[in-house]
Amino acid sequence: MVINTKEIIKKFNIRPTKSLGQNFLTDSNIIKRIADAAEVGAGDLVIEIGPGLGSMTAELASRAGNVIAVEIDKRLIPVLQENLKCYENVHILNKDIMKVDIRDLLRMPELEQACRSHSSIKVVANLPYYITTPIIMKLLEHDAIADIMVFMVQSEVADRIAAKPGGKEYGALSVAVQYYSKPIKVFDVPPHYFIPKPDVDSSVVKFDIFKTPPVPLLDKVLFFKVVRASFAQRRKTLVNALHNSGLFNVDKDTIKDMLKNIGIEENQRGETLTIMQFAELSNFIYSKNN
């Protein structure tokens, strides 16, 4: 069943809420391409964040074993219930994803049967742009249960997520996301495919979640501290950025020696380091202090 977004907005007199970052997709082909990117199949449990009017939900439900649709806007719950009433495998929850532990959600009595058997878990969302990064990092760091995640995000954020070392887009977000997953920018979506039209271009990004992190770490907390410090002053060399961060109670010469020990030039900047080099640096610092 194809849900006509424009007709639904008119029928229910829906006014998108700017504070929630609501931009409803209107094109069924884009919706199908997102479901394709998530590789949704009959054995999958799909968690959709922000189902809105249910256009994406209907497509996912036609392919998946079960769909859990988590919607923060209580005004949209009756709209979703009406639009999706023919799908017995859709479970609609009025909750804030930032305040939900997905593991607890899957243990809810009303969802127990739906969650009992599935080949994999997929997360799909047209994310509100103002809170994109916090949601992504929460799902990667704390609610790490998905095998694949596919998100619609602002194109600029997509570029940062998928960036490689050496470019201006590469930063702490790139390293953090790529520690947990392999992100791939799948396709771009112009503003005219939404109601209302956003002021920016959008992109669909697929995250293939790692079962095992790509680099070994002695202290994950220290690793991310080193990463953040390295990018906090992008114009500074790595030596100056680390020294100015206050993380290490040592002089610049000591930091230079640390870098030299793992083959990093003292005049390099953080944006040139690979995830492996960040891991080697944080592991070296940990070993020297423990």
BALOBA-1460 file (C-alpha; in Angstrom, 3 decimals):
// residues 290
<rec num="1" residu="m" x="0.000" y="0.000" z="0.000"/>
<rec num="2" residu="v" x="1.329" y="3.433" z="-0.988"/>
<rec num="3" residu="i" x="0.522" y="6.257" z="1.409"/>
<rec num="4" residu="n" x="0.082" y="9.602" z="-0.327"/>
<rec num="5" residu="t" x="1.796" y="12.099" z="1.957"/>
<rec num="6" residu="k" x="0.105" y="15.176" z="0.514"/>
<rec num="7" residu="e" x="-3.363" y="13.648" z="0.838"/>
<rec num="8" residu="i" x="-2.724" y="12.518" z="4.412"/>
<rec num="9" residu="i" x="-1.494" y="15.971" z="5.439"/>
<rec num="10" residu="k" x="-4.656" y="17.498" z="3.995"/>
<rec num="11" residu="k" x="-6.993" y="14.832" z="5.401"/>
<rec num="12" residu="f" x="-5.697" y="15.085" z="8.965"/>
<rec num="13" residu="n" x="-4.835" y="18.794" z="8.793"/>
<rec num="14" residu="i" x="-1.251" y="18.056" z="9.804"/>
<rec num="15" residu="r" x="1.097" y="20.963" z="10.385"/>
<rec num="16" residu="p" x="4.726" y="19.812" z="10.566"/>
<rec num="17" residu="t" x="6.352" y="20.861" z="13.826"/>
<rec num="18" residu="k" x="9.547" y="22.810" z="13.238"/>
<rec num="19" residu="s" x="10.862" y="22.178" z="16.749"/>
<rec num="20" residu="l" x="10.776" y="18.417" z="16.034"/>
<rec num="21" residu="g" x="12.472" y="18.846" z="12.666"/>
<rec num="22" residu="q" x="9.570" y="17.291" z="10.776"/>
<rec num="23" residu="n" x="10.031" y="17.016" z="7.009"/>
<rec num="24" residu="f" x="7.810" y="14.328" z="5.484"/>
<rec num="25" residu="l" x="9.018" y="12.354" z="2.461"/>
<rec num="26" residu="t" x="6.634" y="12.502" z="-0.506"/>
<rec num="27" residu="d" x="8.241" y="10.238" z="-3.116"/>
<rec num="28" residu="s" x="7.488" y="6.502" z="-3.071"/>
<rec num="29" residu="n" x="10.550" y="5.665" z="-5.188"/>
<rec num="30" residu="i" x="12.868" y="7.299" z="-2.631"/>
<rec num="31" residu="i" x="11.129" y="5.338" z="0.107"/>
<rec num="32" residu="k" x="11.638" y="2.073" z="-1.800"/>
<rec num="33" residu="r" x="15.311" y="2.877" z="-2.359"/>
<rec num="34" residu="i" x="15.782" y="3.433" z="1.385"/>
<rec num="35" residu="a" x="14.161" y="0.067" z="2.144"/>
<rec num="36" residu="d" x="16.391" y="-1.499" z="-0.517"/>
<rec num="37" residu="a" x="19.482" y="0.030" z="1.108"/>
<rec num="38" residu="a" x="18.480" y="-1.510" z="4.442"/>
<rec num="39" residu="e" x="18.151" y="-4.912" z="2.736"/>
<rec num="40" residu="v" x="14.873" y="-5.508" z="4.561"/>
<rec num="41" residu="g" x="13.633" y="-9.087" z="4.339"/>
<rec num="42" residu="a" x="10.881" y="-11.269" z="5.763"/>
<rec num="43" residu="g" x="12.962" y="-12.427" z="8.726"/>
<rec num="44" residu="d" x="13.968" y="-8.950" z="9.868"/>
<rec num="45" residu="l" x="12.852" y="-6.874" z="12.801"/>
<rec num="46" residu="v" x="12.935" y="-3.223" z="11.754"/>
<rec num="47" residu="i" x="12.948" y="-0.335" z="14.183"/>
<rec num="48" residu="e" x="11.838" y="2.868" z="12.499"/>
<rec num="49" residu="i" x="12.594" y="6.144" z="14.256"/>
<rec num="50" residu="g" x="10.190" y="8.965" z="13.517"/>
<rec num="51" residu="p" x="7.694" y="7.226" z="11.199"/>
<rec num="52" residu="g" x="5.794" y="10.489" z="10.736"/>
<rec num="53" residu="l" x="2.720" y="9.738" z="8.629"/>
<rec num="54" residu="g" x="3.675" y="6.107" z="7.983"/>
<rec num="55" residu="s" x="4.803" y="6.245" z="4.344"/>
<rec num="56" residu="m" x="8.124" y="4.535" z="5.065"/>
<rec num="57" residu="t" x="6.523" y="2.289" z="7.683"/>
<rec num="58" residu="a" x="4.117" y="0.812" z="5.141"/>
<rec num="59" residu="e" x="6.974" y="-0.032" z="2.759"/>
<rec num="60" residu="l" x="9.019" y="-1.595" z="5.558"/>
<rec num="61" residu="a" x="6.017" y="-3.561" z="6.839"/>
<rec num="62" residu="s" x="5.403" y="-5.026" z="3.381"/>
<rec num="63" residu="r" x="8.929" y="-6.490" z="3.449"/>
<rec num="64" residu="a" x="9.844" y="-7.173" z="7.094"/>
<rec num="65" residu="g" x="8.750" y="-9.700" z="9.660"/>
<rec num="66" residu="n" x="7.899" y="-6.973" z="12.175"/>
<rec num="67" residu="v" x="8.269" y="-3.192" z="12.379"/>
<rec num="68" residu="i" x="8.464" y="-1.185" z="15.590"/>
<rec num="69" residu="a" x="7.675" y="2.451" z="14.819"/>
<rec num="70" residu="v" x="8.886" y="4.861" z="17.509"/>
<rec num="71" residu="e" x="7.232" y="8.287" z="17.179"/>
<rec num="72" residu="i" x="7.773" y="11.172" z="19.601"/>
<rec num="73" residu="d" x="4.869" y="13.311" z="18.347"/>
<rec num="74" residu="k" x="1.661" y="12.119" z="20.025"/>
<rec num="75" residu="r" x="-0.423" y="14.022" z="17.432"/>
<rec num="76" residu="l" x="0.744" y="11.549" z="14.793"/>
<rec num="77" residu="i" x="-0.147" y="8.357" z="16.686"/>
<rec num="78" residu="p" x="-3.814" y="8.245" z="15.559"/>
<rec num="79" residu="v" x="-2.672" y="9.109" z="12.017"/>
<rec num="80" residu="l" x="-0.254" y="6.178" z="12.046"/>
<rec num="81" residu="q" x="-2.845" y="3.857" z="13.550"/>
<rec num="82" residu="e" x="-5.303" y="4.754" z="10.803"/>
<rec num="83" residu="n" x="-2.819" y="4.594" z="7.926"/>
<rec num="84" residu="l" x="-1.239" y="1.337" z="9.054"/>
<rec num="85" residu="k" x="-4.276" y="-0.537" z="10.355"/>
<rec num="86" residu="c" x="-3.982" y="-3.181" z="7.635"/>
<rec num="87" residu="y" x="-0.489" y="-4.187" z="8.811"/>
<rec num="88" residu="e" x="-0.639" y="-6.609" z="11.721"/>
<rec num="89" residu="n" x="3.166" y="-6.653" z="11.938"/>
<rec num="90" residu="v" x="3.475" y="-2.939" z="12.818"/>
<rec num="91" residu="h" x="3.807" y="-1.895" z="16.460"/>
<rec num="92" residu="i" x="3.480" y="1.848" z="17.119"/>
<rec num="93" residu="l" x="5.061" y="3.396" z="20.216"/>
<rec num="94" residu="n" x="4.748" y="7.013" z="21.353"/>
<rec num="95" residu="k" x="8.244" y="7.447" z="22.779"/>
<rec num="96" residu="d" x="11.354" y="9.630" z="22.529"/>
<rec num="97" residu="i" x="14.163" y="7.509" z="21.073"/>
<rec num="98" residu="m" x="16.722" y="9.503" z="23.069"/>
<rec num="99" residu="k" x="15.036" y="8.379" z="26.294"/>
<rec num="100" residu="v" x="14.537" y="4.752" z="25.290"/>
<rec num="101" residu="d" x="16.904" y="1.851" z="25.830"/>
<rec num="102" residu="i" x="16.172" y="-0.296" z="22.798"/>
<rec num="103" residu="r" x="16.993" y="-3.481" z="24.690"/>
<rec num="104" residu="d" x="14.329" y="-2.592" z="27.263"/>
<rec num="105" residu="l" x="11.954" y="-1.703" z="24.441"/>
<rec num="106" residu="l" x="12.355" y="-5.131" z="22.865"/>
<rec num="107" residu="r" x="11.547" y="-6.754" z="26.211"/>
<rec num="108" residu="m" x="8.182" y="-4.986" z="26.530"/>
<rec num="109" residu="p" x="5.417" y="-7.624" z="27.037"/>
<rec num="110" residu="e" x="3.387" y="-6.342" z="24.084"/>
<rec num="111" residu="l" x="6.428" y="-6.741" z="21.810"/>
<rec num="112" residu="e" x="7.696" y="-10.043" z="23.166"/>
<rec num="113" residu="q" x="6.188" y="-12.202" z="20.441"/>
<rec num="114" residu="a" x="7.246" y="-9.844" z="17.646"/>
<rec num="115" residu="c" x="10.822" y="-9.815" z="18.901"/>
<rec num="116" residu="r" x="11.089" y="-13.514" z="19.622"/>
<rec num="117" residu="s" x="12.470" y="-14.639" z="16.276"/>
<rec num="118" residu="h" x="14.228" y="-12.612" z="13.614"/>
<rec num="119" residu="s" x="17.273" y="-13.078" z="11.425"/>
<rec num="120" residu="s" x="18.565" y="-9.566" z="12.032"/>
<rec num="121" residu="i" x="17.680" y="-6.138" z="13.372"/>
<rec num="122" residu="k" x="17.607" y="-3.099" z="11.094"/>
<rec num="123" residu="v" x="17.128" y="0.538" z="12.095"/>
<rec num="124" residu="v" x="15.691" y="2.967" z="9.539"/>
<rec num="125" residu="a" x="14.975" y="6.664" z="10.000"/>
<rec num="126" residu="n" x="14.463" y="10.023" z="8.380"/>
<rec num="127" residu="l" x="16.298" y="11.781" z="11.200"/>
<rec num="128" residu="p" x="15.499" y="15.303" z="12.371"/>
<rec num="129" residu="y" x="18.564" y="17.289" z="11.400"/>
<rec num="130" residu="y" x="18.913" y="19.156" z="14.685"/>
<rec num="131" residu="i" x="19.528" y="15.949" z="16.632"/>
<rec num="132" residu="t" x="21.084" y="13.664" z="14.008"/>
<rec num="133" residu="t" x="24.484" y="13.132" z="15.636"/>
<rec num="134" residu="p" x="23.208" y="12.424" z="19.182"/>
<rec num="135" residu="i" x="20.766" y="9.813" z="17.864"/>
<rec num="136" residu="i" x="23.378" y="8.109" z="15.678"/>
<rec num="137" residu="m" x="25.966" y="7.982" z="18.467"/>
<rec num="138" residu="k" x="23.406" y="6.716" z="20.998"/>
<rec num="139" residu="l" x="22.448" y="3.872" z="18.674"/>
<rec num="140" residu="l" x="26.087" y="3.014" z="17.979"/>
<rec num="141" residu="e" x="27.481" y="3.382" z="21.501"/>
<rec num="142" residu="h" x="24.666" y="2.445" z="23.876"/>
<rec num="143" residu="d" x="21.952" y="0.617" z="21.936"/>
<rec num="144" residu="a" x="24.301" y="-1.393" z="19.758"/>
<rec num="145" residu="i" x="21.980" y="-4.187" z="18.650"/>
<rec num="146" residu="a" x="21.435" y="-3.443" z="14.958"/>
<rec num="147" residu="d" x="23.098" y="-5.207" z="12.054"/>
<rec num="148" residu="i" x="22.345" y="-2.435" z="9.561"/>
<rec num="149" residu="m" x="21.162" y="1.144" z="10.019"/>
<rec num="150" residu="v" x="19.968" y="3.397" z="7.203"/>
<rec num="151" residu="f" x="19.361" y="7.073" z="7.875"/>
<rec num="152" residu="m" x="18.314" y="10.139" z="5.954"/>
<rec num="153" residu="v" x="20.572" y="12.961" z="7.143"/>
<rec num="154" residu="q" x="21.758" y="16.367" z="6.041"/>
<rec num="155" residu="s" x="24.209" y="15.945" z="3.139"/>
<rec num="156" residu="e" x="26.926" y="17.844" z="4.963"/>
<rec num="157" residu="v" x="26.673" y="15.424" z="7.879"/>
<rec num="158" residu="a" x="26.720" y="12.443" z="5.493"/>
<rec num="159" residu="d" x="29.976" y="13.749" z="4.011"/>
<rec num="160" residu="r" x="31.506" y="14.047" z="7.472"/>
<rec num="161" residu="i" x="30.356" y="10.585" z="8.511"/>
<rec num="162" residu="a" x="31.851" y="8.868" z="5.452"/>
<rec num="163" residu="a" x="34.970" y="11.072" z="5.152"/>
<rec num="164" residu="k" x="38.459" y="9.617" z="4.847"/>
<rec num="165" residu="p" x="41.653" y="10.972" z="6.450"/>
<rec num="166" residu="g" x="43.176" y="14.051" z="4.878"/>
<rec num="167" residu="g" x="40.010" y="15.913" z="3.868"/>
<rec num="168" residu="k" x="38.328" y="18.888" z="5.496"/>
<rec num="169" residu="e" x="35.187" y="16.824" z="6.239"/>
<rec num="170" residu="y" x="37.159" y="14.227" z="8.224"/>
<rec num="171" residu="g" x="36.824" y="14.774" z="11.954"/>
<rec num="172" residu="a" x="35.912" y="13.314" z="15.321"/>
<rec num="173" residu="l" x="32.461" y="12.259" z="14.047"/>
<rec num="174" residu="s" x="34.063" y="10.369" z="11.137"/>
<rec num="175" residu="v" x="36.363" y="8.452" z="13.473"/>
<rec num="176" residu="a" x="33.613" y="7.718" z="16.007"/>
<rec num="177" residu="v" x="31.143" y="6.376" z="13.435"/>
<rec num="178" residu="q" x="33.826" y="4.401" z="11.594"/>
<rec num="179" residu="y" x="34.957" y="2.764" z="14.826"/>
<rec num="180" residu="y" x="31.520" y="1.168" z="15.140"/>
<rec num="181" residu="s" x="30.487" y="0.740" z="11.504"/>
<rec num="182" residu="k" x="31.282" y="1.013" z="7.827"/>
<rec num="183" residu="p" x="29.245" y="4.000" z="6.601"/>
<rec num="184" residu="i" x="28.361" y="4.341" z="2.920"/>
<rec num="185" residu="k" x="26.688" y="7.351" z="1.364"/>
<rec num="186" residu="v" x="24.044" y="5.681" z="-0.809"/>
<rec num="187" residu="f" x="22.295" y="8.528" z="-2.651"/>
<rec num="188" residu="d" x="21.300" y="12.190" z="-2.370"/>
<rec num="189" residu="v" x="17.767" y="13.508" z="-1.947"/>
<rec num="190" residu="p" x="16.922" y="17.081" z="-3.070"/>
<rec num="191" residu="p" x="14.654" y="19.302" z="-0.917"/>
<rec num="192" residu="h" x="11.645" y="19.067" z="-3.255"/>
<rec num="193" residu="y" x="11.002" y="15.480" z="-2.140"/>
<rec num="194" residu="f" x="9.871" y="16.709" z="1.291"/>
<rec num="195" residu="i" x="6.983" y="18.603" z="2.864"/>
<rec num="196" residu="p" x="7.967" y="21.156" z="3.983"/>
<rec num="197" residu="k" x="11.106" y="21.579" z="1.888"/>
<rec num="198" residu="p" x="14.235" y="21.688" z="4.069"/>
<rec num="199" residu="d" x="16.773" y="24.441" z="3.484"/>
<rec num="200" residu="v" x="19.519" y="21.887" z="2.823"/>
<rec num="201" residu="d" x="20.139" y="18.847" z="0.646"/>
<rec num="202" residu="s" x="19.747" y="15.422" z="2.208"/>
<rec num="203" residu="s" x="21.529" y="12.101" z="1.787"/>
<rec num="204" residu="v" x="20.814" y="8.497" z="2.674"/>
<rec num="205" residu="v" x="23.629" y="6.784" z="4.562"/>
<rec num="206" residu="k" x="23.916" y="3.069" z="5.237"/>
<rec num="207" residu="f" x="25.818" y="1.829" z="8.297"/>
<rec num="208" residu="d" x="27.058" y="-1.764" z="8.243"/>
<rec num="209" residu="i" x="27.646" y="-2.392" z="11.947"/>
<rec num="210" residu="f" x="30.876" y="-4.123" z="12.945"/>
<rec num="211" residu="k" x="30.577" y="-7.215" z="15.120"/>
<rec num="212" residu="t" x="34.144" y="-6.571" z="16.244"/>
<rec num="213" residu="p" x="35.751" y="-3.091" z="16.242"/>
<rec num="214" residu="p" x="38.270" y="-2.568" z="13.414"/>
<rec num="215" residu="v" x="41.061" y="-1.595" z="15.836"/>
<rec num="216" residu="p" x="42.136" y="-3.054" z="19.209"/>
<rec num="217" residu="l" x="41.936" y="-0.602" z="22.117"/>
<rec num="218" residu="l" x="43.394" y="-0.802" z="25.608"/>
<rec num="219" residu="d" x="41.109" y="2.004" z="26.804"/>
<rec num="220" residu="k" x="38.165" y="3.102" z="24.644"/>
<rec num="221" residu="v" x="37.462" y="6.186" z="26.762"/>
<rec num="222" residu="l" x="41.055" y="7.376" z="26.323"/>
<rec num="223" residu="f" x="40.890" y="6.659" z="22.591"/>
<rec num="224" residu="f" x="37.936" y="8.994" z="22.106"/>
<rec num="225" residu="k" x="39.521" y="11.647" z="24.332"/>
<rec num="226" residu="v" x="42.605" y="11.589" z="22.106"/>
<rec num="227" residu="v" x="40.436" y="11.798" z="18.975"/>
<rec num="228" residu="r" x="38.432" y="14.764" z="20.267"/>
<rec num="229" residu="a" x="41.583" y="16.567" z="21.424"/>
<rec num="230" residu="s" x="43.245" y="16.023" z="18.038"/>
<rec num="231" residu="f" x="40.390" y="17.731" z="16.192"/>
<rec num="232" residu="a" x="39.570" y="20.420" z="18.776"/>
<rec num="233" residu="q" x="42.044" y="22.823" z="17.126"/>
<rec num="234" residu="r" x="42.135" y="21.730" z="13.496"/>
<rec num="235" residu="r" x="44.659" y="24.360" z="12.409"/>
<rec num="236" residu="k" x="47.141" y="23.214" z="15.038"/>
<rec num="237" residu="t" x="49.634" y="20.417" z="14.596"/>
<rec num="238" residu="l" x="48.911" y="17.243" z="16.509"/>
<rec num="239" residu="v" x="51.641" y="18.099" z="19.013"/>
<rec num="240" residu="n" x="50.101" y="21.477" z="19.819"/>
<rec num="241" residu="a" x="46.517" y="20.183" z="19.812"/>
<rec num="242" residu="l" x="47.333" y="17.393" z="22.271"/>
<rec num="243" residu="h" x="49.456" y="19.684" z="24.447"/>
<rec num="244" residu="n" x="46.779" y="22.390" z="24.571"/>
<rec num="245" residu="s" x="44.045" y="19.884" z="25.398"/>
<rec num="246" residu="g" x="45.260" y="19.482" z="28.972"/>
<rec num="247" residu="l" x="44.777" y="15.718" z="28.735"/>
<rec num="248" residu="f" x="48.448" y="14.993" z="29.227"/>
<rec num="249" residu="n" x="50.516" y="16.534" z="31.980"/>
<rec num="250" residu="v" x="53.668" y="16.461" z="29.854"/>
<rec num="251" residu="d" x="55.667" y="18.910" z="27.775"/>
<rec num="252" residu="k" x="55.694" y="19.129" z="23.981"/>
<rec num="253" residu="d" x="58.951" y="17.233" z="23.635"/>
<rec num="254" residu="t" x="57.426" y="14.242" z="25.418"/>
<rec num="255" residu="i" x="54.433" y="14.347" z="23.070"/>
<rec num="256" residu="k" x="56.814" y="14.526" z="20.096"/>
<rec num="257" residu="d" x="58.590" y="11.432" z="21.389"/>
<rec num="258" residu="m" x="55.279" y="9.588" z="21.776"/>
<rec num="259" residu="l" x="54.353" y="10.353" z="18.179"/>
<rec num="260" residu="k" x="57.805" y="9.392" z="16.917"/>
<rec num="261" residu="n" x="57.540" y="6.030" z="18.672"/>
<rec num="262" residu="i" x="54.516" y="5.077" z="16.565"/>
<rec num="263" residu="g" x="55.744" y="6.617" z="13.319"/>
<rec num="264" residu="i" x="53.747" y="9.865" z="13.294"/>
<rec num="265" residu="e" x="55.493" y="13.061" z="12.181"/>
<rec num="266" residu="e" x="55.414" y="15.878" z="14.742"/>
<rec num="267" residu="n" x="54.068" y="18.385" z="12.197"/>
<rec num="268" residu="q" x="51.083" y="16.224" z="11.207"/>
<rec num="269" residu="r" x="47.566" y="17.351" z="12.000"/>
<rec num="270" residu="g" x="44.822" y="15.198" z="13.465"/>
<rec num="271" residu="e" x="42.909" y="15.140" z="10.198"/>
<rec num="272" residu="t" x="45.705" y="13.077" z="8.583"/>
<rec num="273" residu="l" x="45.573" y="10.175" z="11.058"/>
<rec num="274" residu="t" x="43.769" y="6.938" z="10.318"/>
<rec num="275" residu="i" x="41.674" y="5.184" z="12.940"/>
<rec num="276" residu="m" x="44.496" y="2.671" z="13.345"/>
<rec num="277" residu="q" x="46.972" y="5.475" z="14.085"/>
<rec num="278" residu="f" x="44.620" y="6.991" z="16.654"/>
<rec num="279" residu="a" x="44.348" y="3.545" z="18.242"/>
<rec num="280" residu="e" x="48.123" y="3.106" z="18.295"/>
<rec num="281" residu="l" x="48.552" y="6.550" z="19.847"/>
<rec num="282" residu="s" x="45.952" y="6.041" z="22.576"/>
<rec num="283" residu="n" x="47.270" y="2.524" z="23.319"/>
<rec num="284" residu="f" x="50.818" y="3.893" z="23.590"/>
<rec num="285" residu="i" x="49.694" y="6.652" z="25.975"/>
<rec num="286" residu="y" x="47.775" y="4.119" z="28.050"/>
<rec num="287" residu="s" x="50.776" y="1.787" z="28.272"/>
<rec num="288" residu="k" x="53.078" y="4.603" z="29.329"/>
<rec num="289" residu="n" x="50.752" y="5.589" z="32.156"/>
<rec num="290" residu="n" x="49.802" y="2.142" z="33.466"/>
